[in-house]
Amino acid sequence: MSNIHPTAIIEDGAILGENVSVGPFAYIGAQVTIGDDTSIASHAVIEGRTSIGKNNRIFSHTAIGTIPQDLKFSGEDVELIIGDNNTIREFTLLNPGTKGGGSVTRIGNGNLLMGYVHLGHDVILGDNCILANAATLAGHVELGNNVVIGGLTPIHQFVHIGDFAMIGGASALAQDIPPYCLAEGNRATLRGLNLTGLRRHIERNEINALKAAYRELFEEGQALQDVAQRLFEESSSEKVKHLCTFIKTSKRGIPFTRKIETRG
């Protein structure tokens, strides 16, 4: 049985699962579907063709499913899909997709979106990511699983960030960040592996393989694509292969400082 505050507005056509709670002055539009055990706090706005899974916590003054911030948008049928067990904190803004980007913005499971986070149109967010306060993702950005984005960090449109990557706070990211890596700065560049995150989730032998691969890829001054191809062919580590595949398929390039050999 759901718990709906009498001042909440729920349009005809909205579908609410079991044990959903909706706080004072919240608004839920006619095309919205909300899964079981989800809580929606006061003054939240959820509209558009938005599907929200089970056991999500949505805090006050969020704006979810409002039309994309894209001047080309002209009322096409687009949607926002949110998975299970996410926490969406105050004043977060989540937009649906656009026709030019596949028409879907998709958020996975178990993510924490802190206050004032913005996910633009056609964003793809994996599972178990943490986006700190005022992290802002432009349109078409894609994040893998277990990614951490520091606070006050904007991410340029079409950027791709791999699994277990971390972006430091107050950075500005305009290029792709490979899985398992740490980046920071304005403009953000690679600083090494995200060792703290890796030690929590990955076996030591895989971390050692990634350390060796990182040195060859980014610290020895060799052509990046050539090294990535060689390591992909030679390495027995699936994590290294995943890293190399990301590099080989990057469209925006990898931001790192290439060593320049000097001759005496």
SEMIKOL-73019 format. One record per residue (C-alpha): residue number from 1; x, y, z. Coordinates in nm, 2 decimals. Example, Ala and Ser with C-alpha at 12.3 -4.5 7.8 and 13.67 -1.06 7.14 Angstrom:
REM SEMIKOL-73019
<1,<1.23,-0.45,0.78>> <2,<1.37,-0.11,0.71>> 
//
This chain:
REM SEMIKOL-73019
<1,<0.00,0.00,0.00>> <2,<0.14,0.34,-0.10>> <3,<0.16,0.65,0.12>> <4,<0.06,0.96,-0.07>> <5,<0.05,1.30,0.10>> <6,<-0.28,1.47,0.03>> <7,<-0.10,1.78,-0.12>> <8,<0.09,1.57,-0.38>> <9,<-0.04,1.58,-0.74>> <10,<-0.04,1.25,-0.93>> <11,<-0.18,1.28,-1.28>> <12,<-0.42,1.01,-1.42>> <13,<-0.22,0.75,-1.60>> <14,<0.08,0.74,-1.36>> <15,<0.16,0.40,-1.23>> <16,<0.29,0.35,-0.88>> <17,<0.41,0.02,-0.74>> <18,<0.36,-0.12,-0.39>> <19,<0.48,0.07,-0.09>> <20,<0.56,0.39,-0.27>> <21,<0.57,0.71,-0.06>> <22,<0.51,1.05,-0.21>> <23,<0.58,1.36,0.00>> <24,<0.40,1.70,0.02>> <25,<0.36,1.91,-0.29>> <26,<0.54,1.65,-0.51>> <27,<0.43,1.63,-0.88>> <28,<0.41,1.30,-1.08>> <29,<0.31,1.32,-1.45>> <30,<0.08,1.10,-1.64>> <31,<0.35,0.90,-1.82>> <32,<0.55,0.82,-1.51>> <33,<0.60,0.46,-1.38>> <34,<0.75,0.42,-1.03>> <35,<0.86,0.08,-0.89>> <36,<0.79,-0.08,-0.55>> <37,<0.94,0.07,-0.23>> <38,<1.05,0.39,-0.39>> <39,<1.03,0.71,-0.18>> <40,<0.97,1.06,-0.33>> <41,<1.02,1.36,-0.10>> <42,<0.85,1.69,-0.09>> <43,<0.85,1.92,-0.39>> <44,<1.00,1.67,-0.63>> <45,<0.89,1.69,-0.99>> <46,<0.88,1.38,-1.21>> <47,<0.74,1.41,-1.55>> <48,<0.77,1.29,-1.92>> <49,<0.80,0.93,-2.02>> <50,<1.00,0.83,-1.71>> <51,<1.04,0.48,-1.57>> <52,<1.18,0.45,-1.21>> <53,<1.27,0.11,-1.07>> <54,<1.24,-0.04,-0.72>> <55,<1.38,0.09,-0.39>> <56,<1.50,0.43,-0.51>> <57,<1.52,0.73,-0.27>> <58,<1.44,1.06,-0.44>> <59,<1.49,1.37,-0.23>> <60,<1.33,1.72,-0.22>> <61,<1.33,1.96,-0.52>> <62,<1.46,1.71,-0.78>> <63,<1.35,1.76,-1.14>> <64,<1.33,1.43,-1.32>> <65,<1.23,1.37,-1.68>> <66,<1.18,1.74,-1.77>> <67,<1.25,1.81,-2.14>> <68,<1.61,1.80,-2.27>> <69,<1.82,2.12,-2.27>> <70,<1.87,2.09,-2.64>> <71,<1.75,2.35,-2.89>> <72,<1.69,2.08,-3.15>> <73,<1.43,1.91,-2.93>> <74,<1.08,1.96,-3.07>> <75,<0.86,1.73,-2.86>> <76,<0.97,1.39,-2.99>> <77,<0.88,1.08,-2.79>> <78,<1.18,1.04,-2.56>> <79,<1.24,0.87,-2.23>> <80,<1.43,0.85,-1.91>> <81,<1.49,0.50,-1.75>> <82,<1.62,0.47,-1.39>> <83,<1.71,0.14,-1.24>> <84,<1.69,0.01,-0.88>> <85,<1.84,0.12,-0.55>> <86,<1.95,0.46,-0.65>> <87,<1.98,0.76,-0.42>> <88,<1.90,1.10,-0.59>> <89,<1.97,1.39,-0.37>> <90,<1.83,1.75,-0.35>> <91,<1.81,1.97,-0.66>> <92,<1.93,1.70,-0.90>> <93,<1.82,1.75,-1.27>> <94,<1.78,1.45,-1.49>> <95,<1.68,1.49,-1.86>> <96,<1.55,1.23,-2.10>> <97,<1.71,1.15,-2.43>> <98,<1.68,1.31,-2.77>> <99,<1.61,1.17,-3.12>> <100,<1.97,1.24,-3.23>> <101,<2.11,1.04,-2.94>> <102,<1.89,0.73,-2.93>> <103,<1.60,0.89,-2.75>> <104,<1.69,0.75,-2.41>> <105,<1.88,0.86,-2.10>> <106,<1.96,0.55,-1.89>> <107,<2.07,0.53,-1.53>> <108,<2.16,0.19,-1.38>> <109,<2.14,0.05,-1.03>> <110,<2.29,0.14,-0.70>> <111,<2.41,0.49,-0.79>> <112,<2.45,0.79,-0.56>> <113,<2.38,1.13,-0.72>> <114,<2.45,1.40,-0.46>> <115,<2.30,1.75,-0.46>> <116,<2.28,1.96,-0.77>> <117,<2.40,1.69,-1.00>> <118,<2.29,1.72,-1.36>> <119,<2.27,1.44,-1.62>> <120,<2.20,1.58,-1.96>> <121,<2.01,1.42,-2.25>> <122,<2.12,1.08,-2.38>> <123,<2.36,1.02,-2.08>> <124,<2.43,0.65,-2.00>> <125,<2.52,0.58,-1.64>> <126,<2.63,0.24,-1.53>> <127,<2.59,0.08,-1.18>> <128,<2.73,0.18,-0.84>> <129,<2.86,0.52,-0.95>> <130,<2.91,0.81,-0.72>> <131,<2.86,1.17,-0.85>> <132,<2.94,1.42,-0.59>> <133,<2.77,1.76,-0.54>> <134,<2.74,1.97,-0.86>> <135,<2.89,1.72,-1.09>> <136,<2.74,1.81,-1.43>> <137,<2.73,1.57,-1.73>> <138,<2.66,1.72,-2.07>> <139,<2.46,1.53,-2.34>> <140,<2.57,1.19,-2.47>> <141,<2.82,1.13,-2.19>> <142,<2.87,0.76,-2.10>> <143,<2.99,0.63,-1.76>> <144,<3.08,0.27,-1.69>> <145,<3.03,0.09,-1.36>> <146,<3.18,0.20,-1.02>> <147,<3.29,0.54,-1.15>> <148,<3.35,0.83,-0.91>> <149,<3.31,1.19,-1.02>> <150,<3.43,1.46,-0.77>> <151,<3.22,1.76,-0.69>> <152,<3.20,2.07,-0.91>> <153,<3.33,1.88,-1.21>> <154,<3.18,1.94,-1.56>> <155,<3.21,1.67,-1.82>> <156,<3.20,1.77,-2.19>> <157,<2.95,1.61,-2.42>> <158,<3.03,1.27,-2.58>> <159,<3.29,1.19,-2.33>> <160,<3.33,0.83,-2.23>> <161,<3.45,0.72,-1.88>> <162,<3.54,0.36,-1.82>> <163,<3.47,0.13,-1.53>> <164,<3.64,0.20,-1.19>> <165,<3.77,0.54,-1.31>> <166,<3.78,0.84,-1.08>> <167,<3.77,1.21,-1.17>> <168,<3.90,1.45,-0.90>> <169,<3.68,1.73,-0.77>> <170,<3.68,2.07,-0.94>> <171,<3.82,1.92,-1.26>> <172,<3.70,1.99,-1.62>> <173,<3.70,1.69,-1.84>> <174,<3.69,1.71,-2.22>> <175,<3.84,1.38,-2.32>> <176,<3.78,1.01,-2.25>> <177,<3.91,0.85,-1.94>> <178,<4.00,0.48,-1.96>> <179,<3.88,0.23,-1.71>> <180,<4.07,0.19,-1.38>> <181,<4.24,0.53,-1.41>> <182,<4.25,0.85,-1.21>> <183,<4.23,1.19,-1.37>> <184,<4.21,1.55,-1.23>> <185,<4.28,1.91,-1.33>> <186,<4.15,2.17,-1.56>> <187,<4.17,2.04,-1.83>> <188,<4.18,1.70,-1.66>> <189,<4.46,1.46,-1.74>> <190,<4.56,1.12,-1.63>> <191,<4.74,1.10,-1.29>> <192,<4.77,0.72,-1.26>> <193,<4.55,0.43,-1.17>> <194,<4.26,0.46,-0.93>> <195,<4.44,0.23,-0.68>> <196,<4.21,0.30,-0.39>> <197,<3.91,0.20,-0.58>> <198,<4.08,-0.10,-0.74>> <199,<4.20,-0.24,-0.41>> <200,<3.84,-0.25,-0.29>> <201,<3.72,-0.46,-0.59>> <202,<4.00,-0.63,-0.79>> <203,<4.25,-0.90,-0.71>> <204,<4.62,-0.80,-0.65>> <205,<4.75,-0.99,-0.95>> <206,<4.51,-0.80,-1.18>> <207,<4.62,-0.47,-1.02>> <208,<4.98,-0.56,-1.08>> <209,<4.91,-0.63,-1.44>> <210,<4.73,-0.30,-1.48>> <211,<5.02,-0.12,-1.32>> <212,<5.26,-0.27,-1.57>> <213,<5.02,-0.19,-1.86>> <214,<4.98,0.17,-1.75>> <215,<5.35,0.23,-1.74>> <216,<5.39,0.10,-2.10>> <217,<5.09,0.29,-2.23>> <218,<5.14,0.63,-2.07>> <219,<5.49,0.66,-1.92>> <220,<5.74,0.52,-2.18>> <221,<5.68,0.76,-2.46>> <222,<5.57,0.50,-2.72>> <223,<5.28,0.55,-2.96>> <224,<4.96,0.49,-2.76>> <225,<4.76,0.30,-3.02>> <226,<5.05,0.07,-3.10>> <227,<5.11,-0.02,-2.74>> <228,<4.74,-0.08,-2.68>> <229,<4.72,-0.32,-2.97>> <230,<5.03,-0.51,-2.86>> <231,<4.92,-0.54,-2.50>> <232,<4.58,-0.65,-2.61>> <233,<4.73,-0.93,-2.82>> <234,<5.00,-1.04,-2.56>> <235,<4.83,-0.99,-2.22>> <236,<4.65,-1.27,-2.04>> <237,<4.47,-1.02,-1.81>> <238,<4.11,-0.95,-1.90>> <239,<4.14,-0.62,-1.72>> <240,<4.43,-0.52,-1.94>> <241,<4.25,-0.62,-2.25>> <242,<3.95,-0.42,-2.14>> <243,<4.17,-0.11,-2.08>> <244,<4.33,-0.16,-2.43>> <245,<4.00,-0.20,-2.60>> <246,<3.88,0.12,-2.45>> <247,<4.19,0.31,-2.57>> <248,<4.16,0.17,-2.92>> <249,<3.80,0.27,-2.96>> <250,<3.82,0.61,-2.80>> <251,<3.67,0.89,-3.01>> <252,<3.77,1.19,-2.81>> <253,<4.12,1.08,-2.73>> <254,<4.29,1.02,-2.39>> <255,<4.43,1.32,-2.20>> <256,<4.78,1.24,-2.08>> <257,<5.12,1.41,-2.08>> <258,<5.35,1.23,-2.33>> <259,<5.71,1.20,-2.23>> <260,<5.95,1.38,-2.46>> <261,<6.30,1.24,-2.50>> <262,<6.58,1.49,-2.48>> <263,<6.93,1.44,-2.62>> <264,<7.24,1.59,-2.46>> 
//
